[in-house]
Amino acid sequence: MSQPLLHAEGISVRRGRRLVLAPCDVTIRPGEVIGIYGPNGAGKSTLLQALAGLLPLASGHLRFDGRCVGRDLSEVAYRRHTAAVFQEPLLLRGTVGYNVALGLSLRGMPPAEQAPRVASWLERLQIGHLTQRRVGTLSGGEAQRVSLARTLVLEPTLVFLDEPFAALDAPTRFRLVGELADILAERRIAAFFVTHDLTEASALCQRCLVLDHGQVLQTSALEDVLQRPQSRRVAEITGMENLLNATVAGQHGDRLELDWNGQKVCVTAGCGHIGTTVTFTVRPQDVHLTSAGDGVELGMNRFRGRVERIRPHGHTQFVSVRIGQASVLQALVPVHLAVLPGVEVIVTVPPQAIWILND
């Protein structure tokens, strides 16, 4: 495994007496993209700015390519390897070409050397025809492309992206996310990406860091964050629809048997003492619905239920199914599956799709 590009050890941030970022360790490797996800006020931008060296640290230190920032590597030298893109493009007056070349000018690159690099990135981001356009006449999508070009023309090793697409319409955002993902992969540029959108994160990020109230709750592959949250709070933050309480009824080898309000549920991975209460999750897309015909065998992980509510969700639909008197399960099914409120259905939940939370 390659050496970390950036390793933040025990970093924290204070505003006055208030601790706004609790001590945490964060590591990113060359070419890796890490999403920073959490609710409003979680501390996402604070963490990003701390990693970028833009905020003073109350504790800890940054090591870039093995060198301690501020001791073995000056903060100015560190920033020459990095760049940032924010939600607002923050363009200066003047033309598109002038704005994209600005960072190169500040670094002392001769104009003759700037021109081909600027032209190359303008074309790569499909705004070459806007070189002489005044930035005040640009659309939101065009302005953010200019902001990206101004960052990437510096050829950074690591970029910090603070919700750069949040203000854009959905089609523009979708195109820019795809283009940026290609560029980062082609150039092996590492990135931290703050986002409120897990769809964006899945298109860009290999790992995801979940933050809440200034504390890092989980850092793992995005698939693990979504399917195997480490805590109830992580499941809530990521929008897990099914958070269900049950009692441990038995342990059989590596299988756990739960009593879920009178229904028997088998889990293929989990542990717990008999009689204790646990919280388990299952993604709605892993809940299967079929018609409740006669002669259907019920039992472990297969229940009879009644449709209570249906919510359209693009080409799919969320279906709320009541099972017994006290249990409701959310399923995500295709729109062509004919279900109506009040209809009886058979609910099947694969044992391997169930995840027991740590708390």
Sequence and secondary structure as in RCSB ss.txt:
>XXXX:A:sequence
MSQPLLHAEGISVRRGRRLVLAPCDVTIRPGEVIGIYGPNGAGKSTLLQALAGLLPLASGHLRFDGRCVGRDLSE
VAYRRHTAAVFQEPLLLRGTVGYNVALGLSLRGMPPAEQAPRVASWLERLQIGHLTQRRVGTLSGGEAQRVSLAR
TLVLEPTLVFLDEPFAALDAPTRFRLVGELADILAERRIAAFFVTHDLTEASALCQRCLVLDHGQVLQTSALEDV
LQRPQSRRVAEITGMENLLNATVAGQHGDRLELDWNGQKVCVTAGCGHIGTTVTFTVRPQDVHLTSAGDGVELGM
NRFRGRVERIRPHGHTQFVSVRIGQASVLQALVPVHLAVLPGVEVIVTVPPQAIWILND
>XXXX:A:secstr
    SEEEEEEEEEETTEEEEEEEEEEE TT EEEEE STTSSHHHHHHHHTT S  SEEEEEETTEEBTTTB H
HHHHHTEEEE SS    SSBHHHHHHHHHHHTT  HHHHHHHHHHHHHHTT GGGTTSBGGG  HHHHHHHHHHH
HHTT  SEEEEESTTTTS HHHHHHHHHHHHHHHHHHT EEEEEES HHHHHHH SEEEEEETTEEEEEEEHHHH
HHS SSHHHHHHTT S EEEEEEEEEETTEEEEEETTEEEEESS    TT EEEEE  GGG EEEE  TT   BT
TEEEEEEEEEEEETTEEEEEEEETTTEEEEEEEETTS   TT EEEEE  GGG EE   
